[in-house]
């Protein structure tokens, strides 16, 4: 038989267990519109109860995205030390584009700095819109420019624009297809690549999407 004292001790322990289950995710993106719109709509759609997803559209170069993520990580660590409700981020994603025909000059530096600070770098090569294309079709054809990616995307969704919020409702039902296509392209064409900058086309956005789907 459990004593009243033991029951009180057990009751005090329960909130702590619940706190450990709650996840905190930070997503910092290179784009100010396209990527934040997608991830905000995904967050809304999944209705995650035990995951707090913070999305920051930095609108800057890859190294600036990584620096911003590091800054937010440190800020959150300080807050968590003095808070009974806030905890540190469980995972931080830096979502950046390689771009084409000329890659960002700081892309390698951004990748290295992200890794050294335990951040997840999520590359799209040449750009994020390739992730959208994979919802409609699996393609590994090289893109000469980021503009070409948008042109290709408009063949499937003519109304596409970077500030468009309606595309999410079009692509979301095809999410499993996009994940499958993304993985297949990486495995079939870039599995042995030492330099991710040369993996055109490719994307790792599926890593974030799979993570959030798993929390649901």
N, C-alpha and C positions, 0 to 999 in steps of 0.2 A: 504493500500500500504506500502511495506517494504522500509524503507529509505536505502540509500547507506551505512550509518554508521552501521545500523543493519545487513545488508548483510555481511559487513566485520567482524562483531562480530561472526556471524554464521559460516563463513568460517574458522575462527580461532578455533572454537569449534570442527569442523569435524574430524581433525586428532586425537584429544584426544579420541573421541568416538571409532575410529578405533583401537587405541592403547589398549583400554579396552577389545576389542573383541579378540585380539591376545592372545593365550595361550602359556605358557612355561612349558615344562615337562622335568623332569630329571629322568632317569632310571639308577640306579647303580646296577650292577649285581655281584653275587659271582663268576660266571665263566668268563673267559677271552675270550672264543671262542663261545661256544654253544649259550648262551643267547644273547650276543651282535649281533651275526650273525642273529639270528631270528628277533630281534627288528629292526635292521638296514634294513633288507629286508622288514619287514612290513612297516616301515616308507617310504621306497622307493616306495612300491606298492601303498600305500594310497595317496601319493602325497599331503600331507596336506599343504594347503596354509596359514592357519591361526594358525598353531600350530608348534612351534619350539621344536623338540624332541632331547634332548641331551642324549647320551648313553655312559656310562662308565663301562667297564669291569674291575672290581677291581682284580679279581683272588685271593680272600682271604676268610677268615672265615666270618661268618655272622656279628659279632660285628665290624670287620674291614670295612665291607660294610656300615654298619650304620654310623660309625664314618666318613667315607669318604663322605657320603651323607650330614651329618651335616656340615662338613667342606666346601663343595661346596655350601651348602645353605647359610652359613654365608658370603662366598666370593661374592656370587651373590647379597646378600642384600646390601653389601657395594658398589658394582658396580652400582646397581640400584639407590642408593641415589644420585650419581653424574653423572647420565646419562639421556639423554632425549629420548634415544631409548631402552635401556635395562631395563627390569622390573624383579621383583622377580619371582621365580618359582611358578607356580600355584599349582603344585602337584609334589611330589617327591616319587618315588617308589624304595624300596630296595628289590631286587629279590634274594632270598636265598633258599638253599636246607636244608632239615632237615638231610638227609643222613641216611643210614641203612647198617648194623645192629646196628651201634653205632651212635646216633645223635651227632651233633656238641655240644661240652661241653658248648659253649657260646650262644646257640640258644635262651634260655629263656631271657638272659640278652639283647641280640640283639633286641628281640621283644619288651621288656619293654622300652628300650631306644628309639627305633623308635617311639613308641606311644607317649612317653613323649616329643618328639621333632616334633610332628605333621607330621611324615613321614608315608607313606603307606608301611607296610611290606607285601611282596608277597611271601608266602611259597609254596614250592613244596615238597611233602613228598612221596617217599624218595628224588626224584631229578627232575630236569626240564624235563627230557626225558619222564616222565609220561604225561606231557602236549601233547607231540607229539603222544603218544599212543592213547590218547582220540580222535584224529582226525580219527583214523581208527576203534576204538571200545570203547564202554563203558565197563569199568571193575572196579570192586571194590575189586578184589582179593588182599590180603595182599602180599607185596613184602618183601622178607627176606633180600634183599640187593639192593643197588643201581645198582650193576652189573646185577642183575636179570631184572631190568627195561630195561637196554640196550639190553639184550638178547631178551626180549619180543618185543621190538621195531624193532629189526632186522628181526623178523618174517614177519613184514609188509613192511619193507624197508631194505633189506639185506645190502645195500651199506652204511648204516649210519656210520658216524664218527663225533666226536665232532667238527672238523674243516670243516665239509661238508656244503656247501652253497646250494646245489641242493635240499635238503630235503624241504626247504621252498616252492618251487614251487609245490612239491608233496602235502604238507599239506594245503597250503593256500585255495584251493577251498573247503576244508572240515572244514573251520574255524567255521562256524555256528554249525556244529555237535560237534566239540570239546567244544565249549562254553556250549552247551546244556548238554553234557555228564558230564562236570566238575561240573556244578551246581547241576545236579541230584545226583551225587555221594556225594556231600557235604550235600545236603538236606536229602537224604535217609540214609546215614551212619554216618554223623558227625554233624548233626544239633544241638545236645545238648552237644557237646564236649567242656569241659572247657579248656582242654590242647590240643592245635593244634599239638603238637609233637606226639600225639598218633593217629592222623588222617592219617593212612597209608592204602591205598593211597589217596592222595588229592592234589589239586593245586588251587591257586588263580590267576594264570596267566591270566585267562579270564577277570579279572577286568581291567587290563591294555588294553587288546585287545578291550574290549567293549568301554572303554573310548575313545580310538583312533578312532575306527569305528564311534562313535557318532560325533566326530569332522569333519569327512569327509562329 
